[in-house]
Amino acid sequence: MTEINSKTQNKGEKFLRGTFILTIASFVVKVIGSLNWIFVSRILGGEGIGLYQMAFPIYFFAITVSQAGIPIAISIITAERVALKDIFGARRVFKISMALMFVTGVFFSLLTYGSATWLIDLHLIRDERAYMSVVALSPTVFFVTFLAASRGYLQGWQRMTPTAVSQIVEQIFRVITMIVLADLLLPWGLDYAAAGASLGALAGAVTGLIVLVFFHIKLNRDIEKNFAENLAPTPQSQSESTFSIIKRMFKLALPVSAASIMLPVVSNLDLMIVPQRLEVAGYSVRQATELFGYLNGMAVPLVNLATILTASLAVSIVPAISESRALKDTARIFRQTAAAVRISNFVCFPAFVIVFFLATPISSLIYNAPGAGPAVMISAVSIILLGLHQVSTGVLQGLGHTTIPMVNMILAAIAKVILNWTLTAMPAFGIMGAAWATAADMGVAAFINLYFIYKYIGYKIELGQLVKTIGAAAIMAGAVKLFYNFTIAEFNSGAFSTFGAVFFGGIVYIAAIALLGGLLKEDMERIPMVGKYGVKIFQRLGIFK
């Protein structure tokens, strides 16, 4: 049974299955990427990696602007058309978007290529040897733009497997190409080796696009089979001009693009403010640099790793909400939103417990930097708030209100700047002040998002469920601390105590939340692959009826 012809499939289960698929893909991609940098760093060394990193921000900015949030817009509009059985309209949106992406892709590829010399002449890129890397990355902009638009269309059909498979294939070919070309070109010089590594992005984008072509062919076959009676244009699709479609795309997409640009802007503000204010707090330049590295290079990646599932959930829920909105099914929108928030809390609270209470052991084990413990500990608060922010942003985007999350991010960034400036300069806080500012940034954005969700659909966080989740997390925290303290004293093995505490704490959390009634039967039933077995186990234990 295909994803598009299932009549009895639970709609909530559909977007949760997509979340599950994207989460696995994201984890695999991160693992491959981490291994990649070990090998590439050994080949290029610090100087070669520096040349690569000088070119990468230019490339990142180019692909952000060239896409302009169009993939999210395609996903939203496609999901609406499919929900209304306007298959002709959905296909038309895809054709128009691909033509648009062709123009922007070519333009920004040429702009990236042409700006390489200019950026070096103006000393915006400090080392002229990075020229080769910028040039090598320029054609990738074209293919990545197509890749993103193609994924957006397939996500509009609530098909997340193509995105997941293409991401993994893209990363594999990217990594292989980076390692092979960097090694082959190293005898020619570091600039050529760094450029060879940069070509990995092109290889990944092209192969990822080839994979998506296969899934597009499969989708078209399913459409011809299951929607043969809906292929003719509807009165609405006939009357709608190309200009009006493009106009709506940009109306939805530009706020998303602006929000994406906010991320590097906020990072640059951190770079300008945090080290300087740490010096005001009494730290030397070297100490301030080290502490800043603890926060941005160690704590933030852990937060991002802990929210892989909620990031995937945010992608999956956009077309699901868009479909329900097109059908004017407000009850389903409410249920989907409630389920997404419950799942976010269900996952993020135990992740918070692990990172908060094992901050120093984790920092020692992963980074060999116990000094990062305080920054990691406070940053754990951001896990819960970032999860809520990601999910609530996805809901608002699905509702068509893409501007609201962008404005909220700006307000949150202002709050972060103020707190960074104030708290980081206080000796009592130091780098923990910057970590609190980051948590506040996520919190402000998340709670304003939730306010607007309440305004539009009447949803507010279920306090009863939240209290049960917090209670289970508190029990887990006690179990984690007891296990770690006991085993570290008995066996003196940091690795065993840390991993053991995580495993033991996870078991205690699941048991506690089930006994407290914080885990709903309908939520577990929706979990792909393992949900039905979990329900049977809990029914035998008398937890579910």
C-alpha positions, -999 to +999 in steps of 0.1 A: +000+000+000+015+034-010+017+065+011-008+083-011-036+057-014-039+045+021-075+052+032-073+039+067-039+051+077-038+074+108-027+108+097-008+114+129+010+081+123+020+093+088+038+124+100+054+105+129+066+079+105+082+106+085+098+120+117+112+086+125+127+082+090+143+117+090+157+112+125+175+080+116+188+097+084+200+127+104+218+105+129+235+085+102+246+117+083+260+132+115+280+100+123+294+099+088+302+136+089+320+132+122+342+104+109+348+124+077+364+153+096+388+129+114+402+118+081+401+151+063+418+169+092+446+143+091+451+150+054+447+188+053+459+197+088+447+228+106+459+252+078+441+233+051+409+230+071+412+268+077+413+274+039+382+252+035+364+270+063+371+304+048+352+295+016+324+276+033+305+306+048+303+322+013+289+290-001+264+287+029+252+322+024+248+316-014+226+285-010+206+301+018+197+331-004+193+312-036+167+288-021+150+317-002+129+293+018+113+280-014+114+243-003+092+250+027+068+270+005+067+241-021+060+216+007+031+238+021+014+245-012+019+210-026+003+195+006-027+218+002-032+208-035-029+171-027-054+174+002-079+189-022-071+163-049-058+190-072-030+169-086-026+190-117-021+220-095+005+202-074+024+192-104+022+228-118+035+242-086+065+219-089+072+228-125+071+265-117+093+261-087+119+242-106+120+268-133+124+295-106+151+275-089+169+271-122+171+309-126+182+315-090+206+286-090+224+297-121+225+333-109+240+326-075+264+300-088+278+326-112+277+352-085+297+330-061+323+322-089+326+359-099+329+372-063+358+350-054+385+375-066+365+404-053+362+390-018+400+384-017+409+418-031+387+435-004+404+412+023+370+398+033+387+365+027+421+370+044+440+342+026+442+343-012+447+306-013+410+301-004+402+313-040+403+278-053+379+265-027+353+293-034+355+285-071+351+248-065+320+253-044+303+277-069+287+251-092+274+232-061+250+261-054+231+253-086+226+216-078+218+222-041+191+246-051+174+220-073+180+193-046+162+214-019+132+222-042+129+186-052+128+175-015+102+202-007+079+188-034+082+152-022+077+163+014+045+180+003+033+145-006+044+136+030+071+113+015+100+116+038+119+085+027+133+103-005+147+131+017+163+106+041+178+083+015+191+112-006+207+128+025+226+096+033+237+090-003+247+127-006+268+125+026+285+093+016+296+106-018+305+139-003+328+123+022+344+099-002+351+126-027+364+150+000+389+124+013+400+111-021+405+145-039+421+161-008+446+133-007+452+132-045+456+170-048+477+175-017+511+172-036+499+202-057+496+224-026+472+230+003+450+254-019+444+226-044+438+200-016+412+223+001+395+229-033+394+191-038+377+187-004+353+214-014+343+195-045+329+168-022+298+191-018+293+190-056+296+152-058+271+148-029+246+172-044+247+156-079+243+120-065+216+131-041+197+147-070+200+114-090+185+095-061+155+120-060+149+115-098+142+078-090+117+088-063+100+113-086+096+085-112+081+063-085+058+091-073+045+097-108+037+060-113+018+061-080-001+092-091-010+077-125-023+046-106-041+061-077-051+096-089-060+090-126-094+108-121-077+139-106-051+146-132-073+172-151-070+208-141-095+221-116-113+255-121-090+270-094-058+257-110-069+269-144-077+304-132-046+308-111-018+326-129+019+317-128+026+351-113+002+345-084+018+311-076+053+327-076+039+355-054+025+331-029+057+311-029+077+342-020+052+353+006+057+320+024+094+316+016+110+350+023+103+349+061+117+314+063+148+325+044+152+355+067+149+333+097+176+310+083+199+340+078+193+350+114+212+319+126+246+330+112+239+366+122+233+356+158+265+334+157+285+364+145+270+385+173+281+359+198+316+360+183+317+398+188+301+400+222+309+369+243+348+369+242+348+406+248+325+405+278+344+375+292+374+398+293+354+424+312+346+396+337+383+393+344+394+365+320+425+368+298+421+368+260+433+332+259+409+321+286+380+339+269+388+322+237+389+288+254+356+294+272+340+305+240+352+273+223+336+253+252+302+269+245+301+271+207+323+242+198+312+217+225+280+226+243+260+237+212+267+206+192+255+184+221+222+205+222+218+200+184+225+163+187+199+160+215+172+177+193+177+156+161+142+141+165+124+174+171+142+189+141+129+160+120+095+164+136+094+201+126+100+191+090+074+164+089+046+183+106+046+212+081+029+193+052+007+174+077-007+206+092-010+222+057-030+192+045-054+195+075-057+232+070-066+228+034-093+203+045-104+228+072-101+200+097-093+221+128-097+191+151-070+172+134-047+202+134-052+204+172-045+167+176-013+169+154+000+199+173-007+183+207+010+151+197+040+169+184+045+190+216+040+159+238+066+140+218+090+170+220+087+171+258+089+133+260+122+132+242+138+165+253+133+162+291+153+130+295+179+144+271+181+175+294+186+153+325+214+134+308+233+164+296+227+185+328+236+159+354+264+143+334+278+175+319+314+172+332+317+134+326+303+138+290+327+167+284+356+146+296+346+115+277+338+131+243+360+162+242+386+154+268+377+188+282+362+187+317+364+225+318+335+226+294+312+211+321+296+243+333+288+256+298+274+222+288+254+219+320+236+252+315+232+247+278+212+215+286+182+239+294+183+248+257+174+213+247+139+215+261+133+250+247+149+244+213+127+213+209+096+234+216+108+261+193+114+237+164+080+221+167+061+253+172+078+268+142+068+238+121+032+242+132+030+279+124+046+273+090+021+246+083-007+270+092+008+294+066+021+319+092+057+318+082+064+354+091+056+350+128+085+326+136+109+350+118+097+380+139+099+360+171+135+350+162+144+386+159+128+395+193+146+365+208+179+375+193+175+410+209+169+394+242+200+372+237+222+401+229+211+420+260+216+390+283+250+381+267+262+417+272+250+417+308+254+382+323+287+372+305+305+402+320+295+391+356+323+371+372+297+349+389+283+338+356+310+342+329+305+316+301+275+303+320+259+337+314+263+332+277+248+297+280+218+312+299+214+338+272+213+311+245+186+293+265+166+325+268+169+330+231+152+296+224+127+302+252+115+336+241+110+324+205+093+292+216+068+308+240+058+335+216+053+309+190+031+289+214+011+321+221+003+325+184-006+288+181-031+293+210-044+323+192-050+305+159-061+270+170-068+273+207-040+249+217-021+253+249+004+230+265-014+202+285-002+210+320-012+176+334+010+158+308+038+183+314+038+177+351+039+139+346+068+143+322+087+166+346+080+141+374+094+112+354+124+133+345+130+141+382+129+104+391+153+097+362+177+125+375+179+108+409+186+074+392+213+088+370+231+105+399+229+075+421+241+051+394+270+074+384+282+082+419+280+045+430+298+030+399+324+057+397+333+051+433+333+013+429+349+009+394+366+042+388+356+040+351+343+072+336+331+056+304+313+027+321+297+050+347+286+076+321+271+051+295+257+030+323+240+060+339+225+070+305+211+035+299+199+029+335+183+064+336+165+058+303+149+026+316+139+044+348+124+073+328+103+050+306+090+031+336+083+062+356+064+081+328+044+050+321+034+045+357+026+082+361+003+081+331+025+105+311+027+081+281-005+079+262-016+048+244-024+067+212+010+083+211+027+049+215+005+034+188+017+061+164+054+053+169+066+035+137+078-001+139+080-004+177+048+012+188+024-017+185+048-040+204+052-014+232+014-012+235+012-050+239+039-050+266+023-022+286-011-039+283+003-070+298+018-050+326-016-034+332-004+001+323-026+004+292-061-010+291 
